[in-house]
Amino acid sequence: MEAFFNNINPWWFFSNWESKDKHLREWYSQKIKWIPNWISELSLEPFSLNFVYGIRQAGKTTGLKLLIRELINRGVDPLSIYYIDLDYVASLQEFRKIVEEVIKEMKKRNNERAYLFLDEVTSIDEWWRIVKYFIDSGEFKNVVITVSGSSTLRLTKIPEKFPGRRGKGKDVQVMPLSFPEFAQIKSGKTKEELLFDTSLTLSLFEDYLKVGGFPKSINNNPDSSQALIQGVLSEVYKAKMSAEIVQNLIYSILDKIPSAMSFNSIASDLGISHNTVSEYIEFLKDIFVVGIAYLKRGEEIIKRKEKKVFFRDPFILRSMSLWVNKEFDESALLENVVQEHLLRKEGEVAYYKNSEEIDVITKNYKIEVKMKRSHKSYPEDIMILDKDEIPFFLIKSLDLKLGNTDSSQRR
């Protein structure tokens, strides 16, 4: 058990621990790197129980390591910082033993305040029971606990298991970079400069449509697609789902986007039940691979009708296309980008279809996405965006926090 802790907590032993940590070594080696602003959203005052969730490969673990670096640079005692990677923990019983050892070590070291990072907790079924028990027993009253996971169902549904037990804790979602974030980090330009420099912004958008917002893909890492596919498969196996059904389902979705689709039509393609299709699409939504836009008429959202399924990052779409060997139409890619960005901004997206169709509807927007400018007339309240207009719309409309490209300090 001691060796387990020592190997993954190098700051206990070495002042140059960053060079011995695989995540920070990789981060330092990247040509394009940033310190994510989401780490500043976490509560660092005890008692806190923070939740960090998002798709694999988006940089959750690296962000946590950068936060540990910052805590140490602020003067926090390295011996009061405990990190556990639960991807390598086999059972709930083993997890309990590890937590008990952490508590013993905190007492032995006389930590007045401690920081406990539980990375990928969703690898362990019922993990929350152990954490809840020790919170209730008072063992963590002077501790900041930050847990991370790659599944909303296994993590974001868990806070309800901790009524009155979160302290000052926060919920933080970690997703691949949006286009405005990507453009600023890749170019070093401000929002105003990007809006002014048409040629640069269009070039950056072409790049974004290829590599999306993942650290590995942005840095053209040759195994970036394979790493993302393996991350998805890891979640499939953890959830005891069928990889074959997931693969066939993604193929069917790629065959239909950006059109609205019924679960019955997918079920017919795959030779499985409508309920199984619904369960598996909810799973892909849960692990941040896809989003769903429902039909909206007036103020009513009609969930029983055909849905639009979209991929939540261009690189997810490309990697899934590679995995299932199915090409996709570029118009689907553009519509997916607009859907995802407005989902982040507005909290939900829908579409409208009657005699006319509106691709993307939110509380504040009605948007039709076109590859090229259409000569067709639309009602005044509908915004028409072609490929060259989308990047400027995204930069203007998304007021998102951008990462800091300075590797020495965070804003």
Order of alpha helices (4+ residues) and beta strands (2+ residues): alpha-alpha-beta-alpha-beta-alpha-beta-alpha-beta-alpha-beta-alpha-alpha-alpha-alpha-alpha-alpha-alpha-alpha-beta-beta-beta-alpha-alpha-beta-beta-beta-beta-alpha
